[in-house]
């Protein structure tokens, strides 16, 4: 069976606030040492799929640097598949920025048809999950489907937030509804699809000519297949899956890793998550340092009497003497100076929390919003940053001039314009 995987990795990810100000959503760091896209890439190679196209668009540079030739995933191949990164381009005819997920695939059909695949796996590059696509393909073949959609059960009271699939007892799709007010079921679309190649090419060719189409799989291609009574089935997935599309979901996914047992087992040696690793020294905990229920990666230094609780620390993080980090996600090379407190926060790469500053807040009265500090941003010494605050990238002390009392109120933004 010839299977080609197409990973849609061009997402701008505006709801991730400053985390995607300088990188595409799939390139956002995750779980200390990984990037979000590592999970879908690893799913491919662990499933025996070694012919992979990655379609990028928004700020692709860090994604390109991370994947490179694909060696960590054993995808540095030339004649038997491998990984290839493709970006939209201006051509003589009708190439342009992608209009939707289906249009992204349409513009790259010449690359997809190489090797004459029988099946095409369409994947999102920004979801966290572990799945054996070989089982999905077997289901697809047994059902004699032309397309199969992966679905996961969500709480019924949350179903209106998702694309919902209604099926018969054999899991044949009867209806495809985008965020319905009254969901007919709790089977949510995961954004993982498999198509017979011939069917996919025909559908995309026809969709391209429709002026009123969004050129999107979820909004156009799949609902049309349902309307035309084509054999389309839903594959029920029972494992852990999360779309880390918001600051809250991204933070929550990290907290899931700290549960006992964790929602996602990164220690499963039968399903390794591969990544491009940096050469860093071992983590160093100084005398009196306390670390509880946390993930701490290589190159981290925790100084004397510092306290780390229920947090994830990425490579090269430095936590100064007597500093406290609770319920937080701290990305690569962030620096938390002496006596600072970081609570319920996400600190992006090479950000600095000044001495004695207090960033974020935990309350027993209820969950407060997550405070997000942008890449290379500095929180001045002694400042108090409230909960739900968004600090933009590259901030320095002069950017806080509007707060002479050294207090940034809850749910405000500095140096970042929230997009709708």
C-alpha positions in Angstrom: 0.0 0.0 0.0 1.4 3.4 -1.0 0.5 6.0 1.5 1.6 9.7 1.4 1.1 11.9 4.4 0.4 15.6 4.0 0.9 17.7 7.1 -0.8 21.1 7.2 1.6 23.2 9.1 0.9 26.8 8.0 -1.2 27.9 10.9 -0.8 31.4 12.2 -2.2 30.4 15.6 -3.3 33.9 16.6 -5.1 32.6 19.7 -1.7 31.5 21.1 -0.9 35.2 21.6 2.8 36.0 21.8 3.8 32.3 21.4 3.2 32.6 17.7 4.3 36.2 17.2 7.6 34.9 15.7 6.9 31.3 14.8 4.2 29.1 13.2 1.9 27.3 15.6 3.4 23.8 14.8 6.8 25.1 15.7 5.8 26.2 19.2 7.9 24.3 21.8 6.1 21.6 23.9 6.8 19.4 26.9 10.2 20.7 27.5 12.2 19.3 24.6 9.8 18.9 21.7 7.9 21.1 19.1 4.2 20.5 18.5 4.8 19.1 15.0 7.1 16.4 16.5 4.0 14.4 17.5 2.4 14.1 14.1 5.8 13.5 12.4 6.5 10.7 15.0 3.1 9.2 14.4 3.9 8.9 10.7 7.3 7.2 11.1 6.0 5.0 14.0 3.2 3.9 11.7 5.6 3.0 8.9 4.7 6.1 6.8 7.9 7.5 5.4 6.7 9.7 2.6 5.7 13.0 4.1 5.0 16.5 2.8 4.9 19.4 5.2 2.9 22.4 3.9 4.1 25.6 5.5 3.0 29.2 5.1 3.1 31.5 8.1 6.6 32.3 9.5 8.1 29.0 8.4 11.7 29.7 9.4 11.9 28.0 12.8 9.9 25.1 11.4 12.3 24.7 8.5 15.3 24.8 10.8 13.7 22.3 13.2 12.8 19.7 10.6 15.7 20.3 8.2 16.4 17.1 6.3 14.3 15.0 8.7 17.2 13.0 10.2 15.7 12.7 13.8 12.6 11.0 12.3 14.6 8.9 9.9 13.1 10.9 7.0 16.4 12.0 5.4 15.7 9.9 2.3 15.8 10.6 -1.4 14.4 7.6 -3.3 12.1 6.0 -0.8 10.1 8.9 0.4 11.5 11.2 3.1 10.2 14.6 4.2 9.8 17.6 2.0 8.8 21.1 3.2 6.7 23.1 0.7 5.7 26.7 0.9 3.2 28.7 -1.2 4.8 30.7 -4.0 3.9 33.2 -6.7 3.8 31.4 -10.0 3.0 32.2 -13.6 -0.6 30.9 -13.3 -2.8 30.4 -10.3 -0.4 29.7 -7.3 -0.9 32.1 -4.4 -1.3 32.1 -0.6 -3.5 29.2 0.6 -7.2 30.0 0.8 -8.1 27.0 3.0 -6.9 23.6 3.9 -8.2 22.0 0.7 -6.6 24.8 -1.4 -3.3 24.1 0.3 -3.4 20.5 -0.9 -4.7 21.4 -4.3 -1.8 23.7 -5.0 0.6 20.9 -4.2 -1.1 18.0 -6.1 1.9 17.7 -8.4 4.1 16.8 -5.5 1.4 14.6 -3.9 0.9 12.4 -7.0 4.6 11.6 -7.2 5.1 8.0 -6.4 1.5 7.3 -7.3 0.0 6.9 -3.8 -3.1 4.9 -3.3 -4.0 6.8 -0.2 -3.4 10.3 1.1 -3.4 11.0 4.8 -4.3 14.6 5.6 -3.0 15.7 9.0 -2.9 18.8 11.2 0.5 19.8 12.4 -0.7 21.4 15.6 -2.4 18.7 17.6 -0.9 16.6 20.4 -1.8 12.9 20.3 -0.3 9.4 19.6 -2.0 7.4 16.9 -1.1 4.3 14.8 -2.2 5.4 11.3 -1.9 1.8 10.1 -4.9 0.9 12.2 -6.8 3.8 10.7 -5.8 2.7 7.2 -7.0 -0.9 7.9 -10.4 0.5 9.1 -10.6 2.6 5.9 -10.0 -0.4 3.7 -12.4 -2.7 5.5 -15.2 -0.2 5.2 -14.4 0.3 1.5 -14.5 4.0 2.2 -13.5 6.8 -0.1 -12.7 9.0 2.9 -12.4 8.4 6.6 -12.5 11.0 9.3 -11.0 10.5 12.7 -13.3 11.4 15.6 -13.1 11.5 19.3 -15.9 11.7 21.9 -16.1 14.9 23.8 -18.4 15.9 26.7 -21.9 16.5 25.3 -22.1 20.0 26.9 -18.9 21.0 25.0 -19.9 19.4 21.6 -21.1 22.7 20.2 -17.5 24.0 20.2 -16.4 21.4 17.6 -17.2 20.1 14.2 -19.6 17.3 15.0 -20.1 14.0 13.0 -23.4 12.1 13.1 -23.1 8.4 12.1 -25.1 5.3 11.8 -24.3 2.1 13.7 -21.6 1.1 11.2 -19.9 4.5 11.6 -21.0 5.7 8.1 -21.2 9.5 8.3 -24.8 10.8 8.0 -24.1 14.4 8.7 -21.2 16.8 9.2 -22.0 19.9 11.2 -19.6 22.8 12.1 -20.2 23.9 15.7 -23.9 23.1 15.9 -26.1 24.8 18.5 -27.8 21.4 19.1 -25.3 18.7 18.4 -26.8 15.4 17.3 -23.8 13.5 18.8 -20.6 14.0 20.7 -18.3 12.7 18.0 -15.9 15.6 17.3 -13.8 15.9 14.1 -10.1 15.6 15.0 -8.8 17.0 11.7 -7.2 13.7 10.6 -8.5 12.4 7.3 -7.6 9.6 4.9 -8.6 9.7 1.2 -8.4 7.4 -1.7 -6.0 9.4 -4.0 -8.3 9.3 -7.1 -11.2 10.5 -5.0 -9.2 13.3 -3.5 -7.9 14.6 -6.8 -11.3 14.6 -8.4 -12.9 16.4 -5.4 -10.2 19.0 -5.2 -10.3 19.7 -8.9 -14.1 20.2 -8.8 -13.9 22.4 -5.7 -11.4 24.7 -7.2 -13.9 25.8 -9.8 -16.6 26.7 -7.2 -16.6 30.4 -6.6 -18.7 30.1 -3.3 -16.4 27.6 -1.7 -14.1 28.2 1.2 -11.8 25.5 -0.3 -11.6 23.8 3.1 -12.0 20.2 4.0 -14.2 20.7 7.1 -16.4 23.4 5.5 -16.7 22.2 1.9 -15.1 18.9 0.8 -16.4 16.5 3.5 -19.9 18.0 3.8 -20.2 17.7 0.1 -19.3 14.1 0.2 -22.0 13.5 2.8 -24.6 15.3 0.7 -23.7 13.2 -2.4 -23.9 10.0 -0.3 -20.4 9.0 -1.0 -18.9 6.2 1.2 -17.4 8.3 4.0 -16.8 6.8 7.5 -15.8 8.0 11.0 -13.0 6.2 12.8 -13.5 6.4 16.6 -10.3 7.2 18.4 -10.1 6.5 22.1 -6.7 8.0 23.2 -5.6 11.4 24.3 -5.9 14.2 21.8 -5.8 18.0 22.2 -5.7 20.9 19.9 -3.4 23.3 21.6 -4.9 26.2 19.8 -5.3 28.6 22.7 -3.0 29.8 25.5 -5.3 28.0 28.0 -5.3 24.7 26.0 -1.5 24.8 25.6 -1.0 25.3 29.4 -3.6 22.6 30.2 -1.9 20.1 27.9 1.3 20.6 29.9 -0.5 20.2 33.2 -1.9 16.9 31.8 1.6 15.6 31.4 2.1 16.1 35.2 -0.8 14.0 36.2 -0.3 10.6 37.8 -0.5 8.7 35.6 0.0 11.3 32.8 -2.7 11.7 30.1 0.0 11.2 27.5 2.8 8.8 28.2 6.1 10.2 26.8 8.0 7.3 28.4 6.5 4.6 26.1 9.5 3.1 24.3 7.3 1.4 21.8 6.1 4.8 20.5 9.0 7.3 20.7 8.4 10.9 20.0 11.4 12.0 18.0 12.8 15.5 17.9 15.8 17.6 17.0 17.7 17.9 20.3 20.2 20.5 21.3 23.5 19.5 23.0 23.1 20.7 26.6 24.7 19.6 29.9 22.7 17.8 32.6 20.3 19.7 34.8 21.9 21.1 38.0 20.0 21.5 41.3 21.9 23.5 43.9 21.8 22.9 47.6 18.3 23.5 49.1 16.5 23.5 45.8 13.1 21.9 45.9 11.4 20.3 42.8 8.0 18.7 43.1 5.9 17.1 40.4 7.7 18.8 37.6 9.4 18.0 34.3 12.9 19.5 34.1 15.0 19.1 30.9 18.7 19.2 30.2 20.7 22.4 30.7 18.4 23.7 33.4 20.0 25.3 36.6 17.9 25.6 39.7 19.8 27.7 42.3 19.9 27.5 46.1 16.6 27.4 47.9 14.5 27.8 44.7 11.2 26.0 44.5 9.7 24.4 41.4 6.2 23.0 41.7 3.9 21.5 39.1 5.8 23.0 36.2 7.6 22.2 33.0 11.1 23.7 32.4 12.7 23.6 29.0 16.4 23.4 28.1 18.7 26.1 29.5 16.2 27.6 32.0 17.8 29.3 35.0 15.9 29.7 38.3 17.7 32.1 40.7 18.1 31.7 44.5 14.9 31.7 46.5 12.8 32.1 43.3 9.4 30.2 43.1 7.9 28.7 40.0 4.4 27.1 40.3 1.9 25.8 37.7 3.9 27.2 34.9 5.5 26.4 31.5 9.0 27.9 31.0 10.5 27.7 27.6 14.2 27.5 26.5 16.8 29.8 28.1 14.3 31.8 30.1 15.9 33.4 33.2 14.0 33.8 36.5 16.1 36.0 38.8 16.5 35.7 42.6 13.4 36.1 44.8 11.1 36.2 41.8 7.7 34.4 41.8 6.2 32.9 38.6 2.7 31.4 39.0 0.3 30.0 36.4 2.4 31.5 33.5 3.9 30.7 30.2 7.3 32.3 29.7 8.6 32.2 26.1 12.2 31.6 25.1 15.0 33.9 26.5 12.5 35.9 28.5 13.7 37.4 31.8 11.8 37.8 35.1 13.6 40.4 37.1 14.7 40.1 40.7 11.8 40.2 43.1 9.2 40.4 40.4 5.9 38.6 40.8 4.3 37.3 37.5 0.9 35.7 37.3 -1.3 34.5 40.1 -2.8 31.3 41.7 -6.0 31.6 43.6 -8.1 29.1 45.6 -11.2 31.2 44.6 -11.1 29.8 41.1 -9.0 29.6 38.0 -7.5 32.9 36.8 -6.3 33.5 33.3 -2.8 32.4 32.2 -0.2 35.1 32.0 1.9 34.9 28.9 5.4 36.5 28.5 6.7 36.9 25.0 10.0 35.8 23.5 12.9 37.9 24.7 10.7 40.0 26.9 12.0 41.4 30.2 9.9 41.9 33.3 11.6 44.6 35.3 12.8 43.9 38.9 10.1 44.4 41.5 7.2 44.6 39.1 3.9 42.8 39.8 2.2 41.4 36.7 -1.4 40.3 37.2 -3.2 37.2 35.9 -4.3 36.9 32.3 -1.7 39.5 31.2 -0.1 39.2 27.7 3.4 40.7 27.4 4.6 41.1 23.8 8.0 40.1 22.5 11.3 42.0 23.1 9.9 44.3 25.9 12.3 46.3 28.0 11.8 48.5 31.1 10.9 51.6 29.0 7.9 49.7 27.6 6.4 49.7 31.2 6.4 53.5 31.5 2.6 53.6 31.8 2.8 51.7 35.1 4.9 53.9 37.5 3.5 52.0 40.5 5.1 48.9 39.1 1.8 47.0 38.9 0.4 45.7 35.6 -3.4 45.1 36.1 -5.1 41.8 35.4 -6.0 40.9 31.8 -4.1 43.8 30.2 -1.6 43.6 27.3 1.7 45.4 26.7 3.3 45.4 23.3 0.8 43.0 21.9 -2.4 43.6 19.8 -4.9 40.9 20.4 -6.4 39.6 17.1 -10.0 38.6 16.8 
